[in-house]
Amino acid sequence: MKRFVLDASVALAWFIDNPIPSLAERLRRDLLGGDKAIVPSLWHLEMANGFVMAERRRTLAARDILRATEEIGFLLGPVIESDTDVVSIKQALGTARTFQLTAYDAVYLETSIRRQLPLATLDHRLRIAASKAGVEVIR
């Protein structure tokens, strides 16, 4: 069993992207096979926002979003753990400034650093920042 920090970009790709990027598909299979993901608490809001935006763009219908949230809850819920540690404003700001990230992406990077876990993301800028910070990036 491996553990890693899961960025919302990967999880949203499972439901929104067509075709699903190979990395996202492989990580989903790994999770269903017993691997564990850690997500910062903001992941839940980013997922909700991603679904809202997909619905507004008519990429997903309400029934698709319901199915997606059910899948996250029933199939993936047991293997996705929410990190309860809070990344402070000061930490997020410092990391965002250092690596030219959004504060949201800085939280994922901080979670990987603090937990000493690899990071799974489709975000190019976050991948580069993680590598610079010495965090393993799942490819």
N, C-alpha and C positions, 0 to 999 in steps of 0.2 A: 504494500500500500504506500502510495506517495501522497504527500500533502503539498499544496501550493496556494498562493493567493490568486483569486479569480477576479479579473476585471469585468465590469458590466459589458464591455465591448464584445467579449467572447460569448457571454450568456445571451445577450440580445441577438447575436448573429444566429443562434440556434432557431430563433423564431421569426426573424425579419429578413435575413439575407437569403437570396436564392440565386445561385447555389450557396450553400453554407461553406465558408472557408474550411479547408482541410484541417487546419489547427483546431478550430472550434469543434468540428465533428469528432476529431480524435479525442479531445479533452472530455467531451460529453460521454463518449464510450468509456473512457477511463473512469469517470465518476460513476457511471452505472455499473462498472466492474469492480468498484470498491475503493477507488482513490477518494481523498477528502479535499475539499476546497475551503479556504478561509476567505471571508469577505468582510470588509469594513461595513459599519452600519449604513453608510451612505449608499452602498450597493443597492439596497432595497428601493431607495428613492430614485436612483439612476435607472433601475429597471422599470419602475412605474412611469418615469418620464419618457423613457424610450418607447414604451407601449402607447402612451398618450400621443406622442409625436407620430408614431407609425399609424395610429388610428386617424389622426388629423390629415395625414398625407394620403390616406386611403390605401396604405400598404397592408394593413391588417384590419379586419373587421372585429367588432366587439366579441363575436363568438370565438375568433382566433385568439384574442387576448385572454378570454376566459379559459380556454384550453391550455394556453401557455402558462397562466398562473397556477392552474391545477397541476400541470406537469411539474412545475417548479416545487410546488408544495408536497405532492405525493411521491414523485419519483426521485427528484433531486434534493428535496428538503432534508432528508436524513444524511446526505453527504456534503451539504453546504452549511458550514458553521459560521455564524455571525461573530465577529470579533467585538468584544464589549469594551475594549480599551479605546479611549478617546484620543484622537490626535489633536493636540491643542492648536489653537489659531496660530500661535507663534511657530510651532513645528511645521504646520502646513505652509505657512507663509515663507518660512526659511527654505524649505525644500522646493517649493514652487519657484522661488527666486533663483536658487542655486542651479536648478536644472531646466529653467524656462518651461515650467509645466503649469497647468491650471491647478488651483488648490485641490480640486477633486482628484486629479491624477496624483498629486503629491501624497494624498492620503493612502492610495494603493501602494506607492513606493515606500512610504513610512511603515506601513503594515508589513510589507515584505522584509524590510530591514529589521524591524523589531522582532518579528517572528522567525527570522533567518530562514525564510522559505522562498522558493522560486516564484516568479511572477508570470501569470498567463494573461497576455493582453494582445489585442490586435492593433492597438494604438502605436503608430510608428514612433512618435515623439517619446512616449512613455517607455518603449522598448530601449531606445537610445539612452534615456536618462537612467534606467535601471542598470544597464551595462556599465555606464560611467560610475554608478554608485557601488558597483561590485555585486549587484544582485543578479542571480541566475535568471535568465529569461527563457521560458519554455518555448521551444521552436517546433 
